[in-house]
Amino acid sequence: MGRSRNAGRRQGAVEVVEQVDGGLAQLVPDRDRPRAWTLLVDGAPQSHVDLDDPAHLSFEYQRRLGHVVDLVAPSGKPVHAVHLGGGAFTLARYVAATRPRSTQQVVERDAALVRLVRRELPLAPGDRIRVRSADAREGLAKVPDGWAGLVVADVFSGARTPAHLTSTEFLDDVRRALAPGGVYAANLADGPPLAHLRGQIATAAARFAELALVADPAVLRGKRFGNAVLVASDAPLPIAELTRRAASDPHPGRVQHGRDLTDFTGGAVPVTDLAAVASPAPPPSVFR
């Protein structure tokens, strides 16, 4: 499928609609930012990118991942980052903009989506971002031991996290790829009764010494379906600064850690490959 004109978009930008491996992709121009686009797949928002300002993070959960990027190392210092799930490469672009000379790997299974994004929203030539079309776990297995200072998991298939990316065995490979003191951050989605989210915290706690969870208070209370960012490391996490930044977001987030986070899990047990299931599908009202 090709382009469809959208009246009223700034500078004559038109929506791009194209079939990709994961469904129907749409690149929708931003009404307020001249060279910004939102990527949707089968109607579910996946990414927002501003080509003029790649440090701009529009989505709530991406801002929270951005806080993790900001705090993973001293300001401006290059990092080695692995992104499992590519979308429109929003966070990889953010790392390149805020931490020049960083070296990054993006693993995105949907090869047709990668081609679409590369064509319509090209990466800057000097950004040092390598994109591999592969399953996230297969791509992670090719990362050298101890290479990454940061591993970000933001993988959704049909708006659900695949089961094989929710287990202790998956996190064993994340740990293998991380350098000492490296940070793992995952975008998780769940709604009441939050069984998936509690299980993912228990799974991470079985593999990492330090954890934090950043989410909208209504999501944490089980009042609505939404995203939560799980942060894990074997080194102490910058809880105070993460808390301050999350609280100052346009949609303020709450940070849970320590005993509060342990209590939040409510006795959930770690997930193994044999027991793993995909995250729950969001209710249709989420994307309306």
GIFEN-V259742 format. One record per pair of residues at least 12 apart in sequence whose ideal C-beta (glycine too) atoms are under 10 Angstrom apart, sorted by the first residue. I is the first residue (numbers start at 1). J is the second residue. Records with the same first field share a line. If there is no record, write none. Layout:
BEGIN
I = J  J
END
This chain:
BEGIN
1 = 16  17  18  19  24  25  26
2 = 14  16  17  18
3 = 15  16  17  18  27  120
4 = 16  17  26
6 = 28  29  31
8 = 29  31
9 = 28  29  30  31  34
10 = 29  30  31  32  33  34  35  36
11 = 29  34  35
12 = 29
13 = 27  28  29  30  31  34  35  36  37
14 = 27  28  29
15 = 27  28  29  37  38  40
16 = 28  29  37  39  116  119  120  121
17 = 40
18 = 112  113  115  116  119  120
19 = 112  116
20 = 41  42  110  111  112  113  114  115  116  117
21 = 41  108  109  110  111  112  113  114  133  157
22 = 41  42  44  46  108  109  110  112  113  156  157  158
23 = 40  41  42  43  44  110  113  157  158  159
24 = 40  41  42  43
25 = 39  40  41  42  46  88  110  112  113  116  117  120
26 = 38  39  40  41  42  43  45  46
27 = 39  40  47  49  88  116  117  120  121
28 = 40  45  48
30 = 48  49  50  56  58
32 = 58
33 = 48  49  50  51  52  53  56  58
34 = 50  51  52
35 = 49  50  51  52  53  121
36 = 48  49  50  51  52  53  56  58  121
37 = 49  50  51  88  117  120  121
38 = 58  59  88
39 = 87  88  89  90  113  116  117  120  121
40 = 287
41 = 87  110  113  156  157  158  159
42 = 158  159  287
43 = 159  284  287  288
44 = 156  158  159  282  286  287
45 = 58  59  87  159  286  287
46 = 59  85  86  87  88  90  113  154  156  159
47 = 59  62  85  86  87  88  89  90  91  93  117  121  154
48 = 62  87  88  90
49 = 87  88  89  90  93  94  117  120  121
50 = 90  93  121
51 = 93  120  121  122  123  124
53 = 93  97
54 = 89  90  91  92  93  94  95  96  97  98  123  124  127
55 = 93  94  95  96  97  98
56 = 90  93  94  97
57 = 69  90  91  93  94  249
58 = 90  250
59 = 87  90  187  227
60 = 214  215  216  226  227  229  249  250  251  252  253
61 = 154  187  188  189  214  215  216  226  227  228  229  253
62 = 87  90  91  94  154  187  227  229
63 = 94  214  229  245  246  249  250  251  253
64 = 185  187  214  215  216  227  228  229  231  242  245  246  249  251  253  255
65 = 83  90  91  94  150  152  154  185  186  187  214  227  229  231
66 = 90  91  94  95  98  229  245  249
67 = 185  214  229  231  238  241  242  243  244  245  246  248  249  253  255
68 = 91  150  152  183  184  185  212  214  229  230  231  233  237  238  242  245
69 = 81  91  94  95  98  99  102  150  152  183  185
70 = 94  95  98  99  238  241  242  245
71 = 183  231  237  238  239  241  242  245
72 = 95  99  149  150  152  181  182  183  185  231  233  237  238
73 = 99  102  149  150  181  182  183
74 = 99
75 = 98  99
76 = 98  99  100  101  102
77 = 99  100  101  102  149
78 = 95  96  99  100  101  102  103  104  128  149
79 = 95  98  99  101  102  103  104  148  149  150  179  182  183
80 = 102  103  104  105  143  144  146  147  148  149  150  151  177  178  179  182
81 = 95  96  99  102  103  104  105  106  129  147  148  149  150  151  152  182  183
82 = 104  105  106  107  136  139  140  142  143  147  148  149  150  151  152  153  174  177  178  182  184
83 = 95  104  105  106  107  108  129  131  136  139  148  150  151  152  153  154  155
84 = 105  106  107  108  109  134  135  136  137  139  140  143  151  152  153  154  155  165  170  174  186
85 = 106  107  108  109  110  136  152  153  154  155  156  157  161  162  165  186  187
86 = 106  107  108  109  110  113  114  117  129  131  132  133  136  154  155
87 = 106  108  110  113  114  117  154  155  156
88 = 108  113  116  117  120  121
89 = 104  106  108  114  117  118  121  122  123  127  129  131
90 = 121  154
91 = 104  106  150  152  154  185  187
92 = 104  105  106  123  127  128  129  130  131  152
93 = 121  123  124  127  129
95 = 127  128  129  150  152
96 = 123  124  126  127  128  129
97 = 124  127
99 = 149  150
100 = 126  127  128
101 = 126  127  128
102 = 127  128  129  149  150
103 = 127  128  129  130  147  148  149
104 = 127  128  129  130  131  148  150  152
105 = 128  129  130  131  132  139  140  142  143  147  148  151  177
106 = 123  129  130  131  132  133  139  152
107 = 130  131  132  133  134  135  136  137  138  139  140  141  142  143  153  155
108 = 131  132  133  134  135  136  139  155
109 = 132  133  134  135  136  137  138  139  155  157  162
110 = 133  157
111 = 131  132  133  134
112 = 133
113 = 133
114 = 131  132  133
115 = 133
117 = 131
118 = 131
135 = 155  162  164  165
136 = 153  154  155  157  161  162  164  165  170
137 = 155  162  164  165  167  169  170  173  174
138 = 164
140 = 153  165  170  173  174  176  177
141 = 173  176  177
142 = 177
143 = 173  174  176  177  178
144 = 176  177
145 = 175  176  177  178  179
146 = 175  176  177  178  179  180  182
147 = 176  177  178  179  182
148 = 174  176  177  178  179  182  183  184
149 = 178  179  180  181  182  183
150 = 178  179  182  183  184  185  233
151 = 171  173  174  175  177  178  182  183  184  185  186  232
152 = 183  184  185  186  187  229
153 = 165  166  170  171  174  184  185  186  187  188  230
154 = 185  186  187  188  227  229
155 = 186  187  279
156 = 187  189  278  279  282
157 = 278  279
158 = 278  281  282
159 = 189  278  279  280  281  282  286  287
160 = 189  196  277  278  279  280  281  282
161 = 186  187  188  189  190  196  200  276  277  278  279  280
162 = 276  277  278  279
163 = 271  273  275  276  277  278  279
164 = 273  276  278
165 = 186  276  278  279
166 = 186  188  196  199  200  203  271  272  273  275  276  277  278  279
167 = 199  200  203  270  271  272  273  274  275  276
168 = 202  203  204  206  207  270  271  272  273  275  276
169 = 203  207  271  272  273  274  276
170 = 203  207  271  272  273  276
171 = 184  186  200  203  204  206  207  208  232  270  271
172 = 206  207
174 = 186  204  207  208  232
175 = 207  208  232  234
178 = 208  232  233  234
180 = 233  234  235
181 = 233  234  235  236
182 = 232  233  234  235
183 = 208  210  231  232  233  234  235  237  238
184 = 204  207  208  211  230  231  232  233  234
185 = 212  214  229  230  231  232  233
186 = 200  204  228  229  230  231  232
187 = 227  228  229  230
188 = 200  201  204  213  215  219  226  227  228  229  230  279
189 = 219  225  226  227  228  279  280  281  282  286
190 = 215  219  222  225  226  227  228  279  280  282
191 = 219  222  223  224  225  226  279  280  281  282  283  286
192 = 219  221  222  223  224  225  280
193 = 222  266
194 = 215  219  220  221  222  225  228  264  265  266  268  280
195 = 266  268  280
196 = 268  271  277  278  279  280
197 = 213  215  219  220  222  226  227  228  230  264  265  268  279  280
198 = 264  265  266  267  268  269
199 = 265  268  269  270  271  275  276  277  279
200 = 213  228  230  265  268  270  271  279
201 = 213  228  230  232  256  261  262  264  265  266  268  270
202 = 262  265  266  267  268  269  270  271
203 = 230  232  265  268  269  270  271  272  276
204 = 230  231  232  261  265  270  271
205 = 232  261  262  265  268  270
206 = 269  270  271  272
207 = 232  234  270
208 = 230  231  232  233  234  235  237
209 = 232  233  234  235  236  237
210 = 231  232  233  234  235  236  237  239  257  258
211 = 230  231  232  233  237  256  257  258  261  262  265
212 = 229  230  231  232  233  237  238  239  242  243  246  255  256  257  258  261
213 = 228  229  230  231  232  253  254  255  256  257  260  261  264  265
214 = 227  228  229  230  231  242  243  245  246  249  253  254  255  256  257
215 = 227  228  229  230  246  253  254  255  256
216 = 228  246  249  251  252  253  254
217 = 251  252  253  254
218 = 251  254
219 = 253  254
220 = 253  254  256  260  264
221 = 254
224 = 283  285  286
225 = 280  281  282  283  285  286
226 = 251  282  286
227 = 253  282
228 = 253  254  256
229 = 242  246  253  255
230 = 261
231 = 255  257
237 = 255  257
239 = 255  256  257  258
240 = 255
241 = 255
242 = 255  257
243 = 255  256  257
END
